[in-house]
Amino acid sequence: MKDQFHELTFEEFLEEITRQEQFFFQKKAAENEKSYVTELYFTDKFSTKLKMAPITVGDVIPDGTVSYFDEQDQMQSVSVHSLAKGKKVILFAVPGAFTPTCSTKHVPGFIEKADELKSKGVDEILCISVNDPFVMKAWAKTYPKNKHVKFLADEAGKYTHSLGMELDLSEKGLGVRSRSYALLVDDLKVKVANIEILKAL
């Protein structure tokens, strides 16, 4: 099984999902034993932010509460660890439900490759976004062929913050959202991390 996952690169199943210019500069500071990064990305102009370093390979994903609607149309609030502990999980995030790039490229790419990922031993495919669960439910319904991707709401962005994946889109009127990223997680530990800084939605 480990050999299979060694072959499972994100380039293989993300190359059709997004091809966007990105600039990422990282520096670390030994202050209070925390790491920081300076990120540079394109919106309407250059913008720099100082924030905690994002989660990376080798880290254990933090726990946190997310919400979703189950198959009986009942809203469930669950811990991320309860969904991922003891499993091989793809956790991917997008800046917002119903946004053009997320809706036409990011999510469809995972839905189309879900059977392939399952055949390689992935137990769960989790899509997370800083939206409320009702919006995520409505968005999920726009993908009638979806069988394996679970749409999770990070309502206040607290889980996104704990991952160090916040993306400030206030200039676009969207507030603080999540970066686009994909993690391969094995029993809560990050094995592969693909983190992108978006030029546009």
ChimeraX attribute file (.defattr): number of C-alpha atoms within 10 A of each C-alpha:
attribute: neighborCount
match mode: 1-to-1
recipient: residues
	/A:1	7
	/A:2	9
	/A:3	7
	/A:4	11
	/A:5	17
	/A:6	10
	/A:7	10
	/A:8	15
	/A:9	14
	/A:10	14
	/A:11	10
	/A:12	10
	/A:13	16
	/A:14	17
	/A:15	10
	/A:16	13
	/A:17	17
	/A:18	16
	/A:19	11
	/A:20	10
	/A:21	12
	/A:22	12
	/A:23	12
	/A:24	12
	/A:25	10
	/A:26	12
	/A:27	11
	/A:28	12
	/A:29	10
	/A:30	8
	/A:31	8
	/A:32	6
	/A:33	6
	/A:34	10
	/A:35	15
	/A:36	17
	/A:37	18
	/A:38	15
	/A:39	17
	/A:40	17
	/A:41	20
	/A:42	15
	/A:43	15
	/A:44	10
	/A:45	6
	/A:46	8
	/A:47	11
	/A:48	11
	/A:49	12
	/A:50	12
	/A:51	15
	/A:52	18
	/A:53	18
	/A:54	17
	/A:55	18
	/A:56	18
	/A:57	15
	/A:58	13
	/A:59	13
	/A:60	15
	/A:61	21
	/A:62	15
	/A:63	15
	/A:64	16
	/A:65	16
	/A:66	24
	/A:67	22
	/A:68	23
	/A:69	19
	/A:70	12
	/A:71	7
	/A:72	6
	/A:73	9
	/A:74	9
	/A:75	14
	/A:76	13
	/A:77	14
	/A:78	14
	/A:79	14
	/A:80	20
	/A:81	16
	/A:82	13
	/A:83	15
	/A:84	23
	/A:85	14
	/A:86	14
	/A:87	18
	/A:88	23
	/A:89	25
	/A:90	25
	/A:91	21
	/A:92	23
	/A:93	26
	/A:94	23
	/A:95	26
	/A:96	22
	/A:97	23
	/A:98	16
	/A:99	12
	/A:100	12
	/A:101	18
	/A:102	20
	/A:103	18
	/A:104	13
	/A:105	15
	/A:106	21
	/A:107	22
	/A:108	18
	/A:109	18
	/A:110	24
	/A:111	18
	/A:112	15
	/A:113	14
	/A:114	21
	/A:115	13
	/A:116	13
	/A:117	21
	/A:118	15
	/A:119	10
	/A:120	16
	/A:121	15
	/A:122	19
	/A:123	18
	/A:124	20
	/A:125	23
	/A:126	21
	/A:127	21
	/A:128	29
	/A:129	28
	/A:130	27
	/A:131	19
	/A:132	18
	/A:133	22
	/A:134	14
	/A:135	17
	/A:136	26
	/A:137	20
	/A:138	13
	/A:139	14
	/A:140	20
	/A:141	10
	/A:142	11
	/A:143	14
	/A:144	7
	/A:145	10
	/A:146	16
	/A:147	11
	/A:148	18
	/A:149	19
	/A:150	19
	/A:151	27
	/A:152	27
	/A:153	26
	/A:154	24
	/A:155	18
	/A:156	15
	/A:157	20
	/A:158	15
	/A:159	23
	/A:160	24
	/A:161	18
	/A:162	16
	/A:163	18
	/A:164	19
	/A:165	24
	/A:166	22
	/A:167	19
	/A:168	18
	/A:169	17
	/A:170	10
	/A:171	10
	/A:172	11
	/A:173	8
	/A:174	12
	/A:175	11
	/A:176	18
	/A:177	24
	/A:178	25
	/A:179	23
	/A:180	24
	/A:181	19
	/A:182	20
	/A:183	23
	/A:184	24
	/A:185	26
	/A:186	21
	/A:187	16
	/A:188	23
	/A:189	22
	/A:190	21
	/A:191	18
	/A:192	20
	/A:193	20
	/A:194	16
	/A:195	18
	/A:196	19
	/A:197	20
	/A:198	22
	/A:199	13
	/A:200	16
	/A:201	16
